Amino acid sequence: MPPSPLISIIVPTYNREAQLRDAVGSVFAQTYQEWELVVIDDGSVDGTRAYLETLTDPRVHAVMHDHCGNPALLRNVAAHAARGTYFAFLDSDDVWLPAKLALQVADQIAHPECGWSYTAYVHMDEQGQGAEWRNDRPWMPYAGWILENVITVQAMVSMPTIMVERRVFEAIGGFDESIHGCEDYDLAIRLAAASPVTVVPVPLAKKRQHFEDRPTSQVELLKYMNRTYTGLLGRTTSARIRRLCRRQLAWFNLRFVARFRGAVQYREARQALWISFPHAGWHPGWWSALLKTLVPAMLPDALLSRYHRSSRRRNG
């Protein structure tokens, strides 16, 4: 029987000591034991570094990094230091179920044509409570060549569920360090373009939901999502993929514009329209969104209040 492959588990963290303890605990609870854990700390100023010094298991490696706020760069640095045949990614605020690595590596070995894999997952709250699916549509497994499904977000691939062969990860160049948000989605798109995938259709990870509403961060997210789609447009020669990508790009931008406008955040809505302007010609709804965003901004306060009251009555 061939030896069990070494899995390098990559965990970036920043000021999350309590949650990191849960994440690391879920690694030690794995039924599959051929792993190494590479925790890269992004200059934490809480008790994270002191906690890492208490981890004396020789399979655990702590990498100390000056603060950069760039998860993609941190994961690449950790991957460079890792020795495994496979890379698995775990965010420091998420946890794995005990059978995660065992089931996933067995599935990848059973499908040697697939250079990567993912699993189902559930959500938990900020306190780590609960284990349920919190989305407006069910999670569905997609295997094989799933680029179209990833573009349209039918295939919901989350960072703590991804396992990838080192050779495939290196072939695509690792994480795009110019993308500081949604880098997991960007990675999934590039993996799906490079290799077929196998999937374990049972929840093997618990992803923590953070209930925050920060419009500025949402604008940044929109920029990075646009960069992800335009990057794919620049790489692909498939007319079908280009059409899907443009359609999804338009849908995503308009969704953000409507969200900002609904929250009476017209400055952010205008920013979103400006970010998406290079693709305006691909979707007539963009021009309608432009009018709906600019016209209220030009109304006097009294008329603007009446406009919002009228909009609320129409919508609900």
N, C-alpha and C positions, 0 to 999 in steps of 0.2 A: 504493500500500500504506500503510495507516495506521501511524503510529509505534508502536514497541514500548512498552507501558505500563511506567511506573516501578514497581518493587516495593520497598517499604520492608521491610527485614529488621530485626526487633526482637530484641535479645539482652540480657537482664538478666544481671548477673554479680555475684558476691561471692567474693573470695579464691580465684579459680580461674585464676590467670595461665597455668599450663601448659596446662590444658584449653581455656581461652579462645583461646590461640594456634592450637590445632587447629581449633576452631570457625570462627574468622576465616579461617584458611587454606582451609577448605572453601568459604567464600563467595567468596574470590578465585579459586578453581579453577572456578567456575561457567562453563558455556559461554554462558549468558545474561548479558549485561553491563549491561542497563538496571536497575541496582539502586542503592539507597543502604543503608548499614549504620548503624543506630542502636544503639550499645552503651550501655546505662545501667548505671553502676557503683553498687552499693549500699554505698558507703563502705568499699571494700576497704582492708585494711591490709597486704597483701602487695605484690607488684610489679605488680599489675594496672594501676594508674593510670600508672605509668612506661611500661608496655608500650603503653597506649593513646596516649600522647604520641608514640610512634614511628610511628604509623599516619598517614602524610601524604597518602594518597590522598584527594582531595576528596570522594569518595563516602562516606567514613567520618565519622560524627559521634559524638563521645563526650559523654554527658550524665552529669555527676557529681551524685550524690544522697546526702544524709545517710542513714546506715544505718537501715533500717526493717524488713527481713526480710519484706517483703510483695511477692512476685513479681507479683501481680495489679496492685497500685498502680504498680510500676515499669514494667510493660508499658504501662499506660494513659498514663503520663507520656511514655514513648518514642513511643507512637502519636500523641500530641498534637503532638509535635515533628516527626513524619514528614511527607513530602510525597507519598508514593506513591498510585497508584490501587489497589494491592493491598498488603496486609500479609502478611508471612510471618514465622513465629516459629521461632527457633532457641535452644535452651537452651545455655548456655555450656560445658556438658560433652558436648554431642552434636555430630555432624558430618553434613554433607550429601554425597551423591554428586554428581559434577560436572554431570550432566544434570538435576538436580532442578528448578531454576527453569524451565529451557527447556521440559521436558515438562509441567510443571504449569500454567504460564501458557498454553501452547498449548491444553491441555485445557479450561481455564476459558473461553478465548475461543471455543472450539468449542461450548461449552454456555452461552450467555448467560443462560439461565433459571436457572442455578445461581450463587448468590452466594458460594459457598465451595467448597473442594476439600480432599482429603487424599490421602495415598499410603500404600503399604505401607512397612514398615520392618523392620530387623533389630536385634539387640542386639550390643553389644560389652562387654568386661569393664572394670574400673576403669582398667586400663592402656591401654585403647583397642584391645585385641587381639580378633580374632574378628569374624565377621559372620554371625550365624545367628539363627534364630527360637527364642526360649526361652520357650515358653508351653505349657500343657497342651493347647491346641487350636490348630488352624491359623488364621492370619490370613485373613479373607475380605473381599472388596470388597462394599460396599453403597452403592448410588447412589440418587438421587432423594430422596424424603421419608423419612428414616431415623430419625426420632425414636424409634420403638419399638425399633429395633435398637441405638441408643445407650443407651437406658434399660436394656436387658437385657444390655448389653456384648457383644452379638454383633458390632456394628461397633466395632472397636478403633481409635480415633482418637487419635493421639499428638501432643503439642504440636509437635515439629519437623517434622511433615508437613502442618500446617494452613496454607492460604493463603485469605485472605478479602478480598472487595472492601471498600474503605474504607466505602462507603455502608452495607453490611450490618453491619459491625463497629460503626459509630456508631449505627445504628438499634437495636441490642440493648443499647447502653450500654457497650460494651467489656467488660472483665473485672469481675467482682464483687469489689470490694476488701475485702469483709468475709470472703472465703474465702481463707485463706492457704495452703491445701493442696488438691490435686485441682482447682485452678482451671482446668486444661485440660479436665477432664471436664465441669465446670460450663459452660465456654464451648461445648464441643461440643453439649451438650444445648440451650443457648439458640440456637445457630446452626441446629441441626437442626429446631427448632421454627419458625424464622423463614424458612428458605429450603431448597429442594432442594440437593443436593450432587452433585458429580461426583468421580470417584475415579480415580487412576492406580494400577493394581493391580500395580505392580512396586516393590521396595524402593528408595527414594531417600533414606533417612535411616538413620543408625546411632545408636541410643540407648544411652547408657552405663548399665549396671546397677551400682548401689551395694549392696554386701552389708552392710547394717547391721541391727541388731535393737535398736530403742529403743522399748520399750513405751509410753513417754509420747508419743512422736511418733505412734504408732499410735492412741492414744486421741484425739489432736487430729485426726488424719485422719478418724476415725470421726465426730467432731463436724461437720467440714466436709462430709463426704459426706451426713450427715443434713440439713444446711442446704441442700445442692444439691437433694435430693429434695423436701424440704418447700417449697422455693422454686418448683419446678415444679408441685407440687400446688396452690400458691396462685395460679398463673398460668393453668393450663389449665382449660378447660370440658369437655374430652372425658372421658366416663365410662371409656372404654377406657384412655386414657393414665393416668388416676387409678388404675385397678386395677393396671396394670403397674407404676406407680411405687410403690404401696404394697407390692406383692409383692416388688419388687426391694429396697426399703428394708428389709423384714423379713429377706429372705435375707442381705443385706449385714451387717446388725447381728448376726444369729445366727452368721454366719461368723466375725466378729471375736470374739464371746463364746467360741466353741468354740476358736479359736486361742489366746486368753489362758488358757483353762482347761487346754488341753492342755500349755501351757508352765508350768503351776502358778503362773500369775500371777492369783490370785483377786481381788486388789485392782483390777487393770485390767479383769477380767471383770465385776466389780460396777459399775465405772464405765460400761462399755459397756452393761450392762443398764439403768442409770439413764438414760443418754443416749437409749436406744431405748424407754423406758417409754411415751412418748406414743403409740407405734404398737403397743403390745403386743397390743391387741385384734384386730389384723389378722392375727395369726399364732399358732396354738396352740403352736407350737414354742417361743415366747418363754417361756411359763410352765414348760415342761419344762426349758429352759435355766436359768431362775431356780432351780428346785429343785436341779439338778445343780451350780450354782454356790454356793448358800447352804449346802446340807447338808454338803459337805466342810469348809467354813469353820468349822462348829460342832463338828467332831469333835476329840477329843484327838489329840495328835501321833502316838501309837502307832497308833491306829485310822486316822488319816489316811495314814500310811505304808503300812499294809496295803491301804487303799483304792486308792492309786496303783499298788501292785504288781499288784493284781487288775485294775485298768483296763488296765495295760500288757499283761497276759497276754491279756485279751479282745481287745485291739486288735492284737495282733500276734505 
